[in-house]
């Protein structure tokens, strides 16, 4: 893909995030085993399962009705009744009071912190053991008001950050840049607090173009989002769904939820996390048939960093090869595609880097994150050999993972 202002922005934010905490290295098996996916969906036709854990959210429309747009507090009994009503699952309790974000002037932030502190304390009386956190508060707290969020953390350390990572366009890089910015803000508040971004398998209202508003995200994009969160070394993610009460998922939306491609994408991701395979490519050496531009070298697809990628010339065929250093039995692969994906490609192995054996072939590649399981072959060298581009651009992989023994 061509260089763009979006790419430059992502690189700049990644530098800031690296200073606040590690970004790469999360694709290791040890890290994946600690990643937790919480299910906070309310679709009647879609059940995620596959090891996800049901969690709890007191939604903003409930808080808004009780706090009168941030000017008053509800009674203790009214607030605790809402907490009891929504705290029904084993996962953490998330409170959503968007009219009380710690933004604006310091006096406004101080007033809101006092209210959040009281609501948090009342919720803790109802729920003595689970983590309690605030939806969207970290990524909506400007630097000048960081100290007010730190007051909430000092009051109750059994907490986590739950920033929004919703989707406003079909651009991977636009979403990625927003996520990195949100994580950077959270880590600047407190680098030791766990982070669980909220993702939503629907486009947010106000998307571009507006025809995307509240429609379902393609599975390729949703799998990319979940995988990026995991590979950034974050602690997990919360999958939320639209609600009739918030006018984000009507009866037609709910009826269609279970048949959309986001659901198998999420389930495939969860199965991959549960398996937590070791990536042979991480210790290998990558080479390629071509590099489109500086900053798109082959090594960037095997460095474990979800913010870097390989990109080829705009022509067919192209390949990305990894020298594993010695012969291995190859049992699987994982390809995390940028927008420039392969619609037709092969996974090939070789013991001498001259004679190649195809152990997987497809002409129906769909992009996003593709899990290629059940492979059988021996080789020191493993390559993705692309024969048909899925776009007018080249081939580009955020990550090329190889599994085996």
C-alpha positions, 0 to 999 in steps of 0.5 A, spaced: 500 500 500 502 507 498 505 511 504 499 516 507 498 521 512 495 515 516 501 511 516 505 516 519 500 518 524 501 510 526 508 510 527 508 517 531 503 514 536 507 507 536 513 511 538 509 514 544 506 508 546 513 504 546 515 509 551 509 508 555 510 500 555 512 494 550 508 494 544 511 488 541 512 480 543 505 479 544 504 473 539 508 468 544 505 462 547 506 465 554 502 471 552 496 468 549 495 464 555 494 470 559 489 474 554 482 474 556 476 475 551 470 477 555 463 477 552 458 483 553 454 482 547 446 482 548 444 479 541 439 473 541 441 470 535 449 470 536 453 466 542 460 467 542 462 461 547 469 458 545 472 460 552 470 467 552 467 469 559 460 473 560 461 480 563 457 486 566 456 493 564 451 498 567 450 502 560 450 509 559 443 510 558 442 508 565 447 512 568 445 518 564 437 517 566 440 517 574 445 523 573 441 528 569 447 529 564 452 530 570 449 535 574 446 530 580 447 524 583 442 518 584 440 516 591 445 510 593 439 505 593 437 507 586 444 506 583 445 500 587 439 497 584 442 498 577 448 495 579 445 489 582 440 488 575 446 488 571 452 484 575 449 477 573 455 474 570 462 472 572 466 477 568 468 484 571 463 490 572 464 496 567 460 502 569 459 507 563 457 514 565 459 518 559 456 525 562 461 524 567 468 523 563 474 527 566 474 532 560 474 540 560 476 544 565 480 542 571 474 544 576 469 540 571 474 534 572 474 535 579 466 535 580 466 529 575 471 525 579 467 526 586 461 523 583 465 518 579 468 516 586 461 516 590 458 511 584 464 507 584 464 506 592 457 504 592 458 499 586 463 496 590 459 495 596 454 491 591 460 487 588 466 486 593 470 482 589 470 483 582 474 488 578 470 494 577 472 499 572 469 505 567 468 504 560 471 509 555 474 514 561 481 513 560 481 515 553 477 521 554 481 523 560 486 529 557 493 529 560 491 535 564 486 531 568 490 525 569 491 526 576 483 525 577 483 518 574 489 517 579 484 519 585 479 513 582 485 508 582 487 510 589 480 509 592 480 502 589 485 498 586 481 492 584 480 495 577 482 495 569 482 500 564 476 499 559 477 504 553 473 504 547 476 501 540 470 502 536 470 502 528 468 508 524 471 506 517 473 500 513 480 502 514 485 498 518 490 503 519 485 508 522 482 503 527 489 501 529 491 509 530 485 510 534 487 504 538 494 505 539 492 512 542 487 510 547 492 505 550 497 510 550 493 514 554 491 509 559 498 507 560 500 514 561 495 514 567 498 508 570 502 503 566 500 497 571 493 497 570 490 492 566 487 494 559 481 491 556 479 495 550 471 494 548 470 492 541 463 492 537 462 487 531 458 493 528 460 500 525 459 506 530 454 511 528 458 517 525 462 512 521 464 514 514 461 513 509 454 514 513 451 508 510 456 504 514 452 506 521 451 500 525 452 495 520 456 489 521 463 489 520 466 484 515 469 478 519 476 480 516 476 486 519 474 484 526 479 478 526 484 483 525 482 488 530 482 482 535 488 479 533 492 486 534 489 487 541 492 481 543 499 482 539 500 489 542 500 485 549 494 487 552 490 483 557 484 482 553 478 485 550 471 486 551 466 484 545 460 489 546 453 489 542 448 494 540 442 495 544 435 496 542 435 501 548 440 505 545 438 505 538 444 501 535 441 494 534 433 494 532 430 487 531 432 486 524 440 487 526 439 482 532 435 477 527 442 477 523 447 478 528 448 470 528 449 469 521 454 475 520 462 473 519 464 477 525 462 471 529 466 465 526 472 470 526 471 471 533 471 464 535 477 462 530 481 467 534 478 464 541 480 457 538 487 460 536 488 464 543 486 457 547 491 453 543 497 458 544 502 455 539 509 457 539 511 461 533 517 458 529 518 464 524 519 469 530 526 466 531 527 465 523 530 470 518 525 473 512 526 474 505 522 476 500 521 477 492 520 484 493 519 490 497 515 496 495 518 501 499 522 503 505 519 500 512 515 494 508 521 490 509 520 482 510 523 482 517 517 486 519 512 480 518 516 476 523 518 481 528 511 480 533 509 487 532 502 488 530 504 495 528 509 493 522 508 489 516 511 487 509 509 490 503 510 487 496 511 490 489 504 491 485 505 485 481 503 477 481 506 473 483 510 475 490 513 471 496 515 471 503 520 466 505 522 464 512 528 460 514 527 457 520 534 455 521 533 447 521 528 442 518 521 442 522 515 439 521 510 444 519 503 443 522 500 450 521 500 457 519 497 464 521 497 470 516 494 477 518 493 481 512 493 488 511 488 491 506 492 488 500 491 481 501 492 474 497 486 471 494 490 466 491 496 463 495 500 457 497 504 455 503 510 451 501 516 448 504 523 446 502 529 443 505 534 446 500 531 453 498 531 450 491 525 445 491 519 447 494 513 442 496 506 445 496 502 443 503 496 448 502 493 452 496 487 456 496 484 461 491 478 463 495 483 467 500 478 473 504 484 477 507 483 479 515 487 473 519 487 467 516 488 460 520 491 455 516 491 448 520 492 441 519 498 442 515 503 436 514 510 437 511 517 438 513 522 444 511 527 449 513 524 454 509 517 456 509 514 461 504 507 464 502 507 464 495 502 469 492 499 468 485 493 472 485 492 479 489 485 481 492 486 488 491 490 493 486 495 493 491 501 488 492 501 483 498 502 485 505 502 481 511 502 484 518 504 478 521 506 471 518 506 466 523 509 458 522 507 453 527 510 446 528 515 442 531 
